[in-house]
């Protein structure tokens, strides 16, 4: 998926709670243009997607939070921090906090 298309798809998926499309867009940006997560609009969409995916739980949530904590770089850590700050007490916040506490985070 083209990074420009992935940006739009990520925002739409987060708004419409479309987990499958959101994860595909997230993965496309991670693979082809990880610097996109520095853009505020992409970071907010990734944060919102992570919150939605955390509610569903399972391997998709584990994979997404692991990517934010280990593969996206400082921008991923910022996104995790924002989840904790804005969604404290939620499943997403608990998962984000656990990732932030990992060594090397």
QUINORTA-V422013 format. One record per backbone hydrogen bond with DSSP energy under -1.0 kcal/mol. NH is the residue of the N-H (numbers start at 1). CO is the residue of the C=O. E is the energy in kcal/mol with one decimal. If there is no record, write none. Layout:
# QUINORTA-V422013
((NH/CO/E) (NH/CO/E))
This chain:
# QUINORTA-V422013
((6/2/-2.6) (7/3/-2.2) (8/4/-1.5) (9/5/-2.7) (10/6/-2.7) (11/7/-2.0) (12/8/-2.6) (13/9/-2.7) (14/10/-2.3) (15/11/-2.0) (16/12/-2.5) (18/13/-2.1) (19/17/-1.2) (22/18/-2.4) (23/19/-2.8) (24/20/-2.0) (25/21/-2.3) (26/22/-2.7) (27/23/-2.8) (28/24/-2.1) (29/25/-2.4) (30/26/-2.6) (31/27/-2.3) (32/28/-2.5) (33/29/-2.5) (36/33/-2.2) (37/34/-1.5) (38/35/-1.9) (39/36/-1.7) (43/39/-2.8) (44/40/-2.6) (45/41/-1.7) (46/42/-2.7) (47/43/-2.5) (48/44/-2.7) (49/45/-2.6) (50/46/-2.6) (51/47/-1.9) (52/48/-2.0) (53/49/-3.0) (54/50/-2.3) (55/51/-1.2) (56/52/-1.2) (57/53/-2.0) (62/58/-2.0) (63/59/-2.7) (64/60/-2.5) (65/61/-2.6) (66/62/-2.1) (67/63/-2.3) (68/64/-2.3) (69/65/-2.1) (70/66/-2.3) (71/67/-2.3) (72/67/-1.9) (77/73/-1.7) (78/74/-2.3) (79/75/-2.1) (80/76/-2.5) (81/77/-2.5) (82/78/-2.3) (83/79/-1.9) (84/80/-2.1) (85/81/-2.8) (86/82/-2.8) (87/83/-2.5) (90/87/-2.3) (94/90/-2.4) (95/91/-2.3) (96/92/-2.8) (97/93/-2.8) (98/94/-1.9) (99/95/-1.9) (100/96/-2.4) (101/97/-1.5) (105/102/-2.0))
